[in-house]
Amino acid sequence: MQSALLTVARQEVDRFNRLLQTILASLRSITRALAGEIVMTDSLEQTFNAILLQKVLPSLLRWLCDFFVKQRAIA
C-alpha cells in the first residue's frame, strides 16, 4: 500500500515540477521581451497583463481543473 502512495506522490510532484518549469520559462521570456531581446507574442502579453492585474490565466485554470479532476478520480 505504501508503494502505491509513493507512486501517486511522485506523479504529483512531477506534474507540479512541470508547472513550475512552464512558469519559469514564461517569466524568462517576458523578461527578455521587455528588454527587447525577443518579440512580445500575444501569449506573452496575456501572461504579462495577467501578472500586472494579479489574475489567473485561463490556461492555468484549465490545468488546475484537470489536476483536481484527476485527484478526485484517485480518491
Gaussian input, Z-matrix of N, CA and C with variables (Angstrom, degrees):
# hf/3-21g

backbone

0 1
 N
 C     1     B1
 C     2     B2     1     A1
 N     3     B3     2     A2     1     D1
 C     4     B4     3     A3     2     D2
 C     5     B5     4     A4     3     D3
 N     6     B6     5     A5     4     D4
 C     7     B7     6     A6     5     D5
 C     8     B8     7     A7     6     D6
 N     9     B9     8     A8     7     D7
 C    10    B10     9     A9     8     D8
 C    11    B11    10    A10     9     D9
 N    12    B12    11    A11    10    D10
 C    13    B13    12    A12    11    D11
 C    14    B14    13    A13    12    D12
 N    15    B15    14    A14    13    D13
 C    16    B16    15    A15    14    D14
 C    17    B17    16    A16    15    D15
 N    18    B18    17    A17    16    D16
 C    19    B19    18    A18    17    D17
 C    20    B20    19    A19    18    D18
 N    21    B21    20    A20    19    D19
 C    22    B22    21    A21    20    D20
 C    23    B23    22    A22    21    D21
 N    24    B24    23    A23    22    D22
 C    25    B25    24    A24    23    D23
 C    26    B26    25    A25    24    D24
 N    27    B27    26    A26    25    D25
 C    28    B28    27    A27    26    D26
 C    29    B29    28    A28    27    D27
 N    30    B30    29    A29    28    D28
 C    31    B31    30    A30    29    D29
 C    32    B32    31    A31    30    D30
 N    33    B33    32    A32    31    D31
 C    34    B34    33    A33    32    D32
 C    35    B35    34    A34    33    D33
 N    36    B36    35    A35    34    D34
 C    37    B37    36    A36    35    D35
 C    38    B38    37    A37    36    D36
 N    39    B39    38    A38    37    D37
 C    40    B40    39    A39    38    D38
 C    41    B41    40    A40    39    D39
 N    42    B42    41    A41    40    D40
 C    43    B43    42    A42    41    D41
 C    44    B44    43    A43    42    D42
 N    45    B45    44    A44    43    D43
 C    46    B46    45    A45    44    D44
 C    47    B47    46    A46    45    D45
 N    48    B48    47    A47    46    D46
 C    49    B49    48    A48    47    D47
 C    50    B50    49    A49    48    D48
 N    51    B51    50    A50    49    D49
 C    52    B52    51    A51    50    D50
 C    53    B53    52    A52    51    D51
 N    54    B54    53    A53    52    D52
 C    55    B55    54    A54    53    D53
 C    56    B56    55    A55    54    D54
 N    57    B57    56    A56    55    D55
 C    58    B58    57    A57    56    D56
 C    59    B59    58    A58    57    D57
 N    60    B60    59    A59    58    D58
 C    61    B61    60    A60    59    D59
 C    62    B62    61    A61    60    D60
 N    63    B63    62    A62    61    D61
 C    64    B64    63    A63    62    D62
 C    65    B65    64    A64    63    D63
 N    66    B66    65    A65    64    D64
 C    67    B67    66    A66    65    D65
 C    68    B68    67    A67    66    D66
 N    69    B69    68    A68    67    D67
 C    70    B70    69    A69    68    D68
 C    71    B71    70    A70    69    D69
 N    72    B72    71    A71    70    D70
 C    73    B73    72    A72    71    D71
 C    74    B74    73    A73    72    D72
 N    75    B75    74    A74    73    D73
 C    76    B76    75    A75    74    D74
 C    77    B77    76    A76    75    D75
 N    78    B78    77    A77    76    D76
 C    79    B79    78    A78    77    D77
 C    80    B80    79    A79    78    D78
 N    81    B81    80    A80    79    D79
 C    82    B82    81    A81    80    D80
 C    83    B83    82    A82    81    D81
 N    84    B84    83    A83    82    D82
 C    85    B85    84    A84    83    D83
 C    86    B86    85    A85    84    D84
 N    87    B87    86    A86    85    D85
 C    88    B88    87    A87    86    D86
 C    89    B89    88    A88    87    D87
 N    90    B90    89    A89    88    D88
 C    91    B91    90    A90    89    D89
 C    92    B92    91    A91    90    D90
 N    93    B93    92    A92    91    D91
 C    94    B94    93    A93    92    D92
 C    95    B95    94    A94    93    D93
 N    96    B96    95    A95    94    D94
 C    97    B97    96    A96    95    D95
 C    98    B98    97    A97    96    D96
 N    99    B99    98    A98    97    D97
 C   100   B100    99    A99    98    D98
 C   101   B101   100   A100    99    D99
 N   102   B102   101   A101   100   D100
 C   103   B103   102   A102   101   D101
 C   104   B104   103   A103   102   D102
 N   105   B105   104   A104   103   D103
 C   106   B106   105   A105   104   D104
 C   107   B107   106   A106   105   D105
 N   108   B108   107   A107   106   D106
 C   109   B109   108   A108   107   D107
 C   110   B110   109   A109   108   D108
 N   111   B111   110   A110   109   D109
 C   112   B112   111   A111   110   D110
 C   113   B113   112   A112   111   D111
 N   114   B114   113   A113   112   D112
 C   115   B115   114   A114   113   D113
 C   116   B116   115   A115   114   D114
 N   117   B117   116   A116   115   D115
 C   118   B118   117   A117   116   D116
 C   119   B119   118   A118   117   D117
 N   120   B120   119   A119   118   D118
 C   121   B121   120   A120   119   D119
 C   122   B122   121   A121   120   D120
 N   123   B123   122   A122   121   D121
 C   124   B124   123   A123   122   D122
 C   125   B125   124   A124   123   D123
 N   126   B126   125   A125   124   D124
 C   127   B127   126   A126   125   D125
 C   128   B128   127   A127   126   D126
 N   129   B129   128   A128   127   D127
 C   130   B130   129   A129   128   D128
 C   131   B131   130   A130   129   D129
 N   132   B132   131   A131   130   D130
 C   133   B133   132   A132   131   D131
 C   134   B134   133   A133   132   D132
 N   135   B135   134   A134   133   D133
 C   136   B136   135   A135   134   D134
 C   137   B137   136   A136   135   D135
 N   138   B138   137   A137   136   D136
 C   139   B139   138   A138   137   D137
 C   140   B140   139   A139   138   D138
 N   141   B141   140   A140   139   D139
 C   142   B142   141   A141   140   D140
 C   143   B143   142   A142   141   D141
 N   144   B144   143   A143   142   D142
 C   145   B145   144   A144   143   D143
 C   146   B146   145   A145   144   D144
 N   147   B147   146   A146   145   D145
 C   148   B148   147   A147   146   D146
 C   149   B149   148   A148   147   D147
 N   150   B150   149   A149   148   D148
 C   151   B151   150   A150   149   D149
 C   152   B152   151   A151   150   D150
 N   153   B153   152   A152   151   D151
 C   154   B154   153   A153   152   D152
 C   155   B155   154   A154   153   D153
 N   156   B156   155   A155   154   D154
 C   157   B157   156   A156   155   D155
 C   158   B158   157   A157   156   D156
 N   159   B159   158   A158   157   D157
 C   160   B160   159   A159   158   D158
 C   161   B161   160   A160   159   D159
 N   162   B162   161   A161   160   D160
 C   163   B163   162   A162   161   D161
 C   164   B164   163   A163   162   D162
 N   165   B165   164   A164   163   D163
 C   166   B166   165   A165   164   D164
 C   167   B167   166   A166   165   D165
 N   168   B168   167   A167   166   D166
 C   169   B169   168   A168   167   D167
 C   170   B170   169   A169   168   D168
 N   171   B171   170   A170   169   D169
 C   172   B172   171   A171   170   D170
 C   173   B173   172   A172   171   D171
 N   174   B174   173   A173   172   D172
 C   175   B175   174   A174   173   D173
 C   176   B176   175   A175   174   D174
 N   177   B177   176   A176   175   D175
 C   178   B178   177   A177   176   D176
 C   179   B179   178   A178   177   D177
 N   180   B180   179   A179   178   D178
 C   181   B181   180   A180   179   D179
 C   182   B182   181   A181   180   D180
 N   183   B183   182   A182   181   D181
 C   184   B184   183   A183   182   D182
 C   185   B185   184   A184   183   D183
 N   186   B186   185   A185   184   D184
 C   187   B187   186   A186   185   D185
 C   188   B188   187   A187   186   D186
 N   189   B189   188   A188   187   D187
 C   190   B190   189   A189   188   D188
 C   191   B191   190   A190   189   D189
 N   192   B192   191   A191   190   D190
 C   193   B193   192   A192   191   D191
 C   194   B194   193   A193   192   D192
 N   195   B195   194   A194   193   D193
 C   196   B196   195   A195   194   D194
 C   197   B197   196   A196   195   D195
 N   198   B198   197   A197   196   D196
 C   199   B199   198   A198   197   D197
 C   200   B200   199   A199   198   D198
 N   201   B201   200   A200   199   D199
 C   202   B202   201   A201   200   D200
 C   203   B203   202   A202   201   D201
 N   204   B204   203   A203   202   D202
 C   205   B205   204   A204   203   D203
 C   206   B206   205   A205   204   D204
 N   207   B207   206   A206   205   D205
 C   208   B208   207   A207   206   D206
 C   209   B209   208   A208   207   D207
 N   210   B210   209   A209   208   D208
 C   211   B211   210   A210   209   D209
 C   212   B212   211   A211   210   D210
 N   213   B213   212   A212   211   D211
 C   214   B214   213   A213   212   D212
 C   215   B215   214   A214   213   D213
 N   216   B216   215   A215   214   D214
 C   217   B217   216   A216   215   D215
 C   218   B218   217   A217   216   D216
 N   219   B219   218   A218   217   D217
 C   220   B220   219   A219   218   D218
 C   221   B221   220   A220   219   D219
 N   222   B222   221   A221   220   D220
 C   223   B223   222   A222   221   D221
 C   224   B224   223   A223   222   D222

   B1=1.4587
   B2=1.5302
   B3=1.3195
   B4=1.4516
   B5=1.5292
   B6=1.3141
   B7=1.4587
   B8=1.5329
   B9=1.3176
   B10=1.4630
   B11=1.5289
   B12=1.3173
   B13=1.4611
   B14=1.5266
   B15=1.3077
   B16=1.4590
   B17=1.5264
   B18=1.3206
   B19=1.4622
   B20=1.5200
   B21=1.3246
   B22=1.4675
   B23=1.5230
   B24=1.3262
   B25=1.4609
   B26=1.5317
   B27=1.3104
   B28=1.4636
   B29=1.5327
   B30=1.3260
   B31=1.4600
   B32=1.5299
   B33=1.3212
   B34=1.4631
   B35=1.5209
   B36=1.3164
   B37=1.4596
   B38=1.5232
   B39=1.3210
   B40=1.4658
   B41=1.5277
   B42=1.3228
   B43=1.4684
   B44=1.5250
   B45=1.3277
   B46=1.4571
   B47=1.5270
   B48=1.3171
   B49=1.4630
   B50=1.5230
   B51=1.3343
   B52=1.4712
   B53=1.5246
   B54=1.3246
   B55=1.4666
   B56=1.5262
   B57=1.3230
   B58=1.4644
   B59=1.5328
   B60=1.3264
   B61=1.4677
   B62=1.5271
   B63=1.3244
   B64=1.4632
   B65=1.5230
   B66=1.3247
   B67=1.4682
   B68=1.5215
   B69=1.3224
   B70=1.4606
   B71=1.5267
   B72=1.3218
   B73=1.4671
   B74=1.5282
   B75=1.3208
   B76=1.4693
   B77=1.5247
   B78=1.3203
   B79=1.4622
   B80=1.5271
   B81=1.3084
   B82=1.4678
   B83=1.5257
   B84=1.3309
   B85=1.4652
   B86=1.5201
   B87=1.3151
   B88=1.4722
   B89=1.5246
   B90=1.3108
   B91=1.4635
   B92=1.5292
   B93=1.3280
   B94=1.4665
   B95=1.5293
   B96=1.3404
   B97=1.4659
   B98=1.5251
   B99=1.3099
   B100=1.4620
   B101=1.5268
   B102=1.3221
   B103=1.4619
   B104=1.5248
   B105=1.3283
   B106=1.4560
   B107=1.5160
   B108=1.3105
   B109=1.4629
   B110=1.5249
   B111=1.3335
   B112=1.4666
   B113=1.5231
   B114=1.3167
   B115=1.4613
   B116=1.5211
   B117=1.3273
   B118=1.4590
   B119=1.5304
   B120=1.3300
   B121=1.4626
   B122=1.5226
   B123=1.3233
   B124=1.4697
   B125=1.5190
   B126=1.3191
   B127=1.4628
   B128=1.5259
   B129=1.3235
   B130=1.4738
   B131=1.5229
   B132=1.3142
   B133=1.4593
   B134=1.5320
   B135=1.3266
   B136=1.4646
   B137=1.5196
   B138=1.3165
   B139=1.4566
   B140=1.5222
   B141=1.3217
   B142=1.4612
   B143=1.5268
   B144=1.3340
   B145=1.4690
   B146=1.5254
   B147=1.3309
   B148=1.4666
   B149=1.5244
   B150=1.3213
   B151=1.4644
   B152=1.5266
   B153=1.3347
   B154=1.4595
   B155=1.5258
   B156=1.3319
   B157=1.4725
   B158=1.5235
   B159=1.3283
   B160=1.4662
   B161=1.5345
   B162=1.3239
   B163=1.4618
   B164=1.5180
   B165=1.3208
   B166=1.4605
   B167=1.5235
   B168=1.3201
   B169=1.4646
   B170=1.5260
   B171=1.3282
   B172=1.4668
   B173=1.5302
   B174=1.3248
   B175=1.4687
   B176=1.5236
   B177=1.3281
   B178=1.4628
   B179=1.5227
   B180=1.3216
   B181=1.4675
   B182=1.5211
   B183=1.3441
   B184=1.4682
   B185=1.5256
   B186=1.3329
   B187=1.4632
   B188=1.5295
   B189=1.3249
   B190=1.4646
   B191=1.5243
   B192=1.3231
   B193=1.4687
   B194=1.5250
   B195=1.3134
   B196=1.4689
   B197=1.5215
   B198=1.3140
   B199=1.4636
   B200=1.5278
   B201=1.3424
   B202=1.4585
   B203=1.5233
   B204=1.3276
   B205=1.4722
   B206=1.5136
   B207=1.3367
   B208=1.4528
   B209=1.5270
   B210=1.3257
   B211=1.4632
   B212=1.5341
   B213=1.2989
   B214=1.4684
   B215=1.5255
   B216=1.3244
   B217=1.4519
   B218=1.5277
   B219=1.3353
   B220=1.4659
   B221=1.5163
   B222=1.3351
   B223=1.4729
   B224=1.4912
   A1=110.84
   A2=116.48
   A3=120.01
   A4=111.09
   A5=116.29
   A6=120.86
   A7=111.19
   A8=117.09
   A9=121.48
   A10=110.43
   A11=117.32
   A12=120.95
   A13=110.87
   A14=116.66
   A15=119.99
   A16=111.44
   A17=116.31
   A18=120.46
   A19=110.64
   A20=116.70
   A21=121.50
   A22=110.03
   A23=116.73
   A24=120.39
   A25=110.29
   A26=116.83
   A27=120.86
   A28=110.92
   A29=116.77
   A30=120.40
   A31=111.15
   A32=116.71
   A33=120.60
   A34=111.14
   A35=116.88
   A36=120.54
   A37=110.02
   A38=117.20
   A39=121.38
   A40=111.18
   A41=117.12
   A42=120.60
   A43=110.89
   A44=115.83
   A45=119.81
   A46=110.59
   A47=117.59
   A48=121.16
   A49=111.30
   A50=116.84
   A51=120.07
   A52=110.75
   A53=116.27
   A54=120.20
   A55=110.25
   A56=116.89
   A57=120.42
   A58=111.30
   A59=117.21
   A60=120.38
   A61=110.93
   A62=116.60
   A63=121.02
   A64=110.75
   A65=116.63
   A66=120.95
   A67=110.04
   A68=117.29
   A69=121.42
   A70=111.33
   A71=116.80
   A72=120.38
   A73=110.65
   A74=117.03
   A75=120.98
   A76=110.91
   A77=116.42
   A78=119.75
   A79=111.70
   A80=116.81
   A81=119.91
   A82=110.61
   A83=116.71
   A84=120.24
   A85=111.03
   A86=117.15
   A87=120.54
   A88=109.65
   A89=117.03
   A90=121.28
   A91=110.36
   A92=116.55
   A93=120.42
   A94=111.14
   A95=117.12
   A96=120.46
   A97=110.59
   A98=117.44
   A99=120.45
   A100=111.17
   A101=116.86
   A102=121.01
   A103=111.56
   A104=117.33
   A105=121.57
   A106=114.24
   A107=116.63
   A108=120.23
   A109=112.54
   A110=116.86
   A111=122.28
   A112=108.41
   A113=116.31
   A114=121.71
   A115=109.58
   A116=116.34
   A117=121.64
   A118=108.21
   A119=116.92
   A120=121.41
   A121=109.65
   A122=116.19
   A123=120.08
   A124=110.84
   A125=116.01
   A126=120.59
   A127=111.15
   A128=116.33
   A129=119.72
   A130=111.04
   A131=116.17
   A132=119.61
   A133=110.83
   A134=116.88
   A135=120.07
   A136=111.06
   A137=116.60
   A138=121.00
   A139=110.53
   A140=116.55
   A141=121.43
   A142=110.92
   A143=116.83
   A144=120.92
   A145=111.45
   A146=116.55
   A147=119.75
   A148=110.55
   A149=117.15
   A150=120.39
   A151=109.94
   A152=116.70
   A153=120.08
   A154=112.11
   A155=115.85
   A156=120.74
   A157=112.73
   A158=116.46
   A159=123.17
   A160=111.23
   A161=115.00
   A162=121.99
   A163=109.32
   A164=115.02
   A165=121.00
   A166=108.32
   A167=115.63
   A168=120.37
   A169=111.07
   A170=117.99
   A171=120.48
   A172=113.00
   A173=117.12
   A174=119.42
   A175=110.80
   A176=117.52
   A177=120.67
   A178=110.04
   A179=116.55
   A180=119.83
   A181=111.05
   A182=116.70
   A183=119.87
   A184=110.26
   A185=117.19
   A186=121.09
   A187=109.89
   A188=116.85
   A189=120.31
   A190=111.49
   A191=117.10
   A192=120.08
   A193=110.67
   A194=116.55
   A195=119.97
   A196=110.79
   A197=116.22
   A198=121.66
   A199=110.60
   A200=117.52
   A201=120.08
   A202=112.71
   A203=117.09
   A204=119.55
   A205=109.38
   A206=117.37
   A207=121.48
   A208=110.89
   A209=116.96
   A210=121.30
   A211=110.08
   A212=117.09
   A213=120.27
   A214=111.17
   A215=116.06
   A216=119.93
   A217=110.90
   A218=116.50
   A219=120.75
   A220=110.71
   A221=116.88
   A222=121.39
   A223=114.51
   D1=-41.24
   D2=-178.90
   D3=-63.34
   D4=-35.99
   D5=178.72
   D6=-62.21
   D7=-39.25
   D8=178.68
   D9=-65.01
   D10=-41.21
   D11=178.72
   D12=-65.78
   D13=-39.49
   D14=178.04
   D15=-65.24
   D16=-37.25
   D17=177.95
   D18=-63.55
   D19=-45.93
   D20=179.37
   D21=-64.03
   D22=-43.12
   D23=179.64
   D24=-61.91
   D25=-41.73
   D26=179.56
   D27=-63.95
   D28=-40.56
   D29=177.92
   D30=-62.35
   D31=-40.52
   D32=179.98
   D33=-68.40
   D34=-39.29
   D35=176.73
   D36=-62.76
   D37=-41.93
   D38=177.98
   D39=-61.65
   D40=-43.21
   D41=178.56
   D42=-62.33
   D43=-44.99
   D44=-178.80
   D45=-65.82
   D46=-38.30
   D47=177.18
   D48=-62.75
   D49=-38.49
   D50=176.56
   D51=-63.73
   D52=-40.01
   D53=177.40
   D54=-63.18
   D55=-44.97
   D56=179.68
   D57=-63.28
   D58=-38.64
   D59=177.96
   D60=-64.25
   D61=-39.22
   D62=178.31
   D63=-65.63
   D64=-42.89
   D65=178.76
   D66=-63.07
   D67=-45.50
   D68=-179.92
   D69=-61.88
   D70=-43.45
   D71=178.60
   D72=-62.81
   D73=-40.62
   D74=178.73
   D75=-63.90
   D76=-44.30
   D77=179.66
   D78=-64.28
   D79=-39.11
   D80=177.08
   D81=-64.90
   D82=-41.37
   D83=178.92
   D84=-65.31
   D85=-40.36
   D86=178.29
   D87=-63.30
   D88=-43.27
   D89=179.04
   D90=-59.89
   D91=-44.33
   D92=179.44
   D93=-66.63
   D94=-38.08
   D95=179.65
   D96=-67.28
   D97=-40.19
   D98=178.77
   D99=-67.22
   D100=-30.06
   D101=177.67
   D102=-80.35
   D103=-8.13
   D104=179.06
   D105=84.72
   D106=12.30
   D107=-179.30
   D108=-78.92
   D109=-30.11
   D110=178.16
   D111=-134.02
   D112=166.10
   D113=179.39
   D114=-79.29
   D115=137.70
   D116=177.68
   D117=-78.30
   D118=108.32
   D119=179.23
   D120=-79.27
   D121=168.90
   D122=177.37
   D123=-60.22
   D124=-41.00
   D125=-179.89
   D126=-62.87
   D127=-44.31
   D128=178.19
   D129=-64.99
   D130=-39.50
   D131=179.62
   D132=-64.63
   D133=-41.73
   D134=177.13
   D135=-62.37
   D136=-41.86
   D137=178.33
   D138=-63.57
   D139=-46.10
   D140=179.75
   D141=-60.99
   D142=-45.83
   D143=178.92
   D144=-62.58
   D145=-39.23
   D146=178.70
   D147=-63.87
   D148=-39.23
   D149=177.87
   D150=-64.84
   D151=-45.21
   D152=-179.85
   D153=-61.47
   D154=-39.04
   D155=-177.87
   D156=-89.01
   D157=0.78
   D158=-178.74
   D159=54.98
   D160=48.23
   D161=178.31
   D162=-116.32
   D163=161.81
   D164=178.30
   D165=-95.92
   D166=132.68
   D167=178.76
   D168=-66.39
   D169=143.75
   D170=176.50
   D171=-57.19
   D172=-35.65
   D173=179.66
   D174=-66.37
   D175=-35.67
   D176=177.19
   D177=-70.79
   D178=-37.14
   D179=176.88
   D180=-61.74
   D181=-41.87
   D182=177.89
   D183=-61.80
   D184=-42.55
   D185=179.35
   D186=-61.83
   D187=-44.69
   D188=-179.64
   D189=-64.91
   D190=-39.92
   D191=177.91
   D192=-62.82
   D193=-44.73
   D194=177.18
   D195=-60.76
   D196=-41.19
   D197=-179.86
   D198=-60.40
   D199=-47.24
   D200=-177.38
   D201=-72.84
   D202=-30.22
   D203=174.78
   D204=-63.62
   D205=-42.39
   D206=177.94
   D207=-64.32
   D208=-35.72
   D209=179.24
   D210=-63.90
   D211=-42.54
   D212=179.68
   D213=-65.51
   D214=-35.67
   D215=-179.89
   D216=-66.88
   D217=-32.53
   D218=179.56
   D219=-73.31
   D220=-39.27
   D221=-174.38
   D222=-70.99

